[in-house]
Amino acid sequence: MKFSRPKKALLLVVLTIIALLLCGLYLTYNTYGNFQFAWMLRGKKVAAFLLVALATGMATISFQTLTQNQFLTPNILGLDSLYVLIQTLLFFIVGGVNMLSQEQTSTFLISILLMALLSLLLAKVLLKRQQNDLFILLMLGMILGTLFSSTSNFLQVMMDPNEYDLLQGRLFASFGNINTTHLGLAAVIILLGSFSLFAANHYLDVLHLGSDQATNLGISLNRFQIMVLFLVSLLTGTATALVGPITFLGFIVANISYQLMPTYRHSYLFLTAVLLGIIFLVGSQFLVEQVFHLKTTVSVVTQFVGCLYFIWKIIYERRQQR
């Protein structure tokens, strides 16, 4: 099914209206007359929603185009496991109380740089001339992710129980206590990374045809893969360092975008994924606060919905192949 340009624009307008309405509802619902206080408290969370949705949507769409696989997300490179390892090491060495009291900008930047440099190092080493090297990179990312998780578990077993309890607060996605300084830095990094990927949307359109076709049409595949992988890791690492790991979010918004916007043009896919991310995050946080009364978290809601959607996606793909 092909969409005409007016239909695509109409869909984007509808999604934008839904996102704005949800944001407005979240900012104004149950303020009990303290609208200014609620605006300050919830406005910071909405800003984080926008940044995480932008980073996750752009990164996942680009990564799936690069790998030619709609089931993969950037987390397969082991970024989530590396984030957990970094936080575990810091809590193990510095101490949980010191970590929570300092909230240093240097720690935030180090987490982002390590996650981005890991993927860049892997890409530089493995992406030589053959396209198959990309899948070796993904396999190595999975192996490193397992190594990082095992190391984190080993250190967590050796930690003091009180330190471990403090650490757990860092290992789940949280929009409650976001450092304003970190939010500003994350905004700069995510906006620059997203702009770079959006500027390359025509190259991604060509890559959608396949690696061989992209090479024949004049794209320097090896250099382009390294650039996209670095930007994807930078965006994913920044979003993870800002609020913590959000499993399945990218998978959900990317695959729903493909269904709602059946086109190869990444300019439309990017915008659709970002708007769906905002809708999903704001809607999930609204349910967590107003319906579940903070008895669960956004990450739990995301994992539950993501698991259901992943199972449905597999069953649907199997039926389509018959």
C-alpha positions in Angstrom: 0.0 0.0 0.0 1.4 3.4 -1.1 0.6 6.7 0.5 0.4 9.9 -1.4 2.1 12.9 0.0 -1.1 14.5 1.3 -2.0 11.3 3.2 1.5 11.2 4.7 1.2 14.8 5.8 -2.2 14.2 7.2 -0.9 11.2 9.3 2.0 13.3 10.6 -0.5 16.1 11.5 -2.8 13.6 13.4 0.2 12.2 15.3 1.4 15.7 16.2 -2.0 16.6 17.5 -2.2 13.4 19.6 1.3 14.1 21.0 0.5 17.7 21.9 -2.8 16.7 23.5 -1.1 14.0 25.6 1.6 16.4 26.6 -1.0 19.0 27.6 -3.0 16.5 29.5 0.0 15.3 31.4 1.1 18.8 32.3 -2.4 19.9 33.5 -4.1 16.8 34.9 -4.5 16.7 38.7 -2.5 19.8 39.4 -4.9 20.7 42.3 -4.4 24.4 41.7 -0.6 24.3 41.8 -0.1 24.6 38.1 3.2 26.5 38.3 4.7 23.9 40.5 3.4 21.0 38.4 4.6 22.8 35.2 8.1 23.0 36.6 8.1 19.4 37.8 6.4 17.8 34.9 7.9 20.1 32.2 11.4 18.7 32.9 10.0 15.2 32.4 8.3 16.2 29.1 11.6 17.6 27.9 13.2 14.3 28.6 10.4 12.5 26.8 11.0 14.6 23.7 14.8 14.0 23.8 14.5 10.2 24.4 11.9 9.8 21.7 14.0 11.8 19.2 17.2 9.8 20.0 15.5 6.4 20.1 13.3 6.9 17.0 16.1 8.3 14.8 18.7 5.7 16.0 16.5 2.6 15.6 15.2 3.5 12.1 18.8 4.2 10.9 20.2 1.0 12.6 17.5 -1.2 11.1 18.1 0.2 7.6 21.8 -0.4 8.1 21.4 -4.0 9.1 18.4 -4.6 6.8 16.6 -6.2 9.8 13.5 -4.8 11.5 13.9 -7.0 14.6 17.3 -5.6 15.6 17.8 -2.5 17.8 21.0 -0.6 18.6 21.1 -2.3 22.1 22.3 -5.5 20.3 25.7 -3.8 20.3 25.8 -4.2 24.1 25.2 -0.5 24.9 22.7 -1.2 27.7 25.0 -3.8 29.3 27.9 -1.4 29.0 25.9 1.3 30.8 25.0 -1.1 33.6 28.7 -2.1 33.9 29.8 1.6 34.0 27.3 2.4 36.7 28.2 -0.7 38.7 31.9 0.1 38.5 31.3 3.6 39.7 29.1 2.6 42.6 31.5 -0.2 43.5 34.6 2.1 43.5 33.2 5.5 44.5 30.2 4.4 46.6 26.5 4.8 46.1 26.1 7.8 48.5 28.9 9.7 46.9 27.6 8.9 43.4 24.0 10.1 44.2 25.2 13.2 46.0 27.8 14.4 43.3 25.9 13.8 40.0 29.0 15.0 38.2 28.8 16.1 34.6 32.0 14.3 33.9 30.5 11.0 34.8 27.6 11.6 32.5 29.9 12.5 29.6 32.2 9.5 30.3 29.2 7.2 30.1 28.2 8.6 26.7 31.7 8.6 25.3 32.5 5.0 26.4 29.3 3.7 24.7 29.9 5.7 21.5 33.6 4.8 21.3 32.9 1.1 21.9 30.8 0.9 18.7 33.2 3.1 16.8 36.1 0.8 17.8 34.2 -2.3 16.8 33.3 -0.7 13.5 36.8 0.4 12.7 38.2 -3.0 13.4 35.6 -5.2 11.8 34.0 -3.2 8.9 36.6 -3.7 6.2 35.4 -4.5 2.7 32.8 -7.2 2.9 29.2 -6.4 3.9 29.1 -9.6 6.0 31.5 -8.0 8.5 28.5 -6.0 9.7 26.9 -9.1 11.0 30.2 -10.2 12.6 30.1 -6.8 14.4 26.6 -7.6 15.7 27.6 -11.0 16.9 30.6 -9.5 18.7 28.3 -6.9 20.2 26.1 -9.6 21.6 29.2 -11.4 23.0 30.5 -8.2 24.6 27.0 -7.5 26.0 27.1 -10.9 27.7 30.6 -10.2 29.1 29.5 -6.8 30.4 26.4 -8.3 32.1 28.4 -11.2 33.7 31.0 -8.7 35.0 28.2 -6.4 36.4 26.5 -9.4 38.1 29.8 -10.4 39.7 30.5 -7.0 41.1 26.9 -6.6 42.3 27.1 -9.8 44.2 30.2 -8.4 46.0 28.6 -5.1 46.8 27.1 -4.0 50.1 23.3 -4.6 50.1 22.7 -0.9 50.8 24.9 0.1 47.9 23.2 -2.5 45.7 19.7 -1.0 46.5 21.0 2.5 45.5 22.4 1.1 42.3 19.1 -0.5 41.3 17.6 3.0 41.1 20.1 3.8 38.3 19.6 0.7 36.3 15.9 1.3 35.5 14.6 4.0 33.3 13.5 7.0 35.4 12.2 10.4 34.4 11.6 11.4 38.0 15.0 12.9 39.1 16.6 14.3 35.9 19.6 16.6 36.4 18.9 19.9 34.6 22.5 20.3 33.6 22.6 16.8 32.1 19.3 17.6 30.3 20.9 20.6 28.6 24.0 18.6 27.5 21.9 15.7 26.3 19.7 18.1 24.3 22.8 19.5 22.5 24.2 16.0 21.7 20.9 14.5 20.7 19.9 17.5 18.5 23.3 17.5 16.7 23.2 13.7 16.2 19.6 13.7 15.0 20.3 16.6 12.6 23.2 14.7 11.1 21.2 11.5 10.6 18.3 13.5 9.1 20.7 15.2 6.7 21.8 11.8 5.5 18.2 10.6 5.0 18.6 10.4 1.2 21.7 8.1 1.6 19.6 5.9 3.9 16.9 5.8 1.3 19.4 4.4 -1.2 20.8 2.0 1.4 17.3 0.7 1.9 17.6 -0.9 -1.6 20.5 -3.1 -0.3 24.3 -2.8 0.2 25.2 -3.8 -3.3 22.8 -1.3 -4.9 24.0 1.4 -2.6 27.6 0.7 -3.6 26.7 0.7 -7.3 24.9 4.1 -6.9 28.1 5.7 -5.5 27.8 5.4 -1.7 31.1 4.7 0.1 29.5 1.9 2.1 32.3 1.3 4.6 32.7 5.0 5.6 28.9 5.5 5.7 28.4 2.5 7.9 30.9 3.7 10.4 29.4 7.2 10.5 25.8 5.9 11.0 27.0 3.4 13.7 28.8 6.2 15.6 25.7 8.5 15.4 23.4 5.7 16.4 25.6 4.7 19.4 25.9 8.4 20.4 22.2 8.9 20.4 21.4 5.6 22.1 24.2 6.2 24.7 23.0 9.7 25.5 19.4 8.6 26.0 20.5 5.7 28.1 22.8 7.9 30.2 20.1 10.5 30.7 17.2 8.3 31.9 18.5 4.7 32.0 17.9 1.7 29.7 14.5 1.6 28.0 14.2 -1.8 26.4 11.9 -2.3 23.4 11.0 1.3 22.9 12.9 1.7 19.7 11.6 -1.7 18.4 8.0 -0.6 19.1 8.1 2.8 17.5 10.2 1.8 14.5 8.0 -1.2 13.5 4.7 0.7 14.1 6.2 3.5 11.9 6.7 1.0 9.1 3.1 -0.1 9.3 1.6 3.4 9.6 3.9 5.0 7.0 4.6 2.4 4.3 7.4 4.2 2.5 11.1 3.9 2.0 11.7 7.7 2.6 13.4 8.1 5.9 12.4 11.7 6.3 8.8 10.5 6.9 9.8 7.4 8.9 12.0 9.5 11.2 9.2 12.0 12.0 6.6 9.2 12.5 8.9 7.3 14.9 9.7 10.4 16.9 6.0 11.3 17.3 5.1 7.7 18.2 7.9 7.7 20.8 6.5 10.9 22.4 3.0 9.5 22.4 4.2 6.2 24.0 6.4 7.7 26.6 4.0 10.5 27.7 1.1 8.0 27.7 3.1 5.5 29.7 4.2 8.1 32.3 0.6 9.3 32.6 -0.6 5.8 33.3 2.3 5.2 35.8 1.5 8.4 37.8 -2.3 8.8 37.5 -3.6 5.2 37.1 -1.0 2.9 38.8 0.0 5.6 41.3 3.7 5.1 40.9 3.5 1.4 41.7 5.4 0.6 38.5 7.8 2.3 36.1 7.9 3.4 32.4 10.5 0.7 31.7 8.2 -2.1 33.0 5.3 -0.8 30.9 7.7 -0.6 27.9 9.0 -4.1 28.4 5.5 -5.6 28.8 4.1 -3.9 25.7 7.3 -4.6 23.8 7.3 -8.3 24.6 3.7 -8.6 23.5 4.4 -6.7 20.3 7.5 -8.7 19.6 5.6 -12.0 19.9 2.8 -10.6 17.7 5.4 -9.4 15.1 7.1 -12.9 14.9 3.7 -14.6 14.5 2.6 -12.1 11.9 5.8 -12.5 9.9 5.5 -16.3 10.0 2.0 -16.1 8.6 3.1 -13.7 5.9 5.7 -16.1 4.7 3.3 -19.0 4.2 
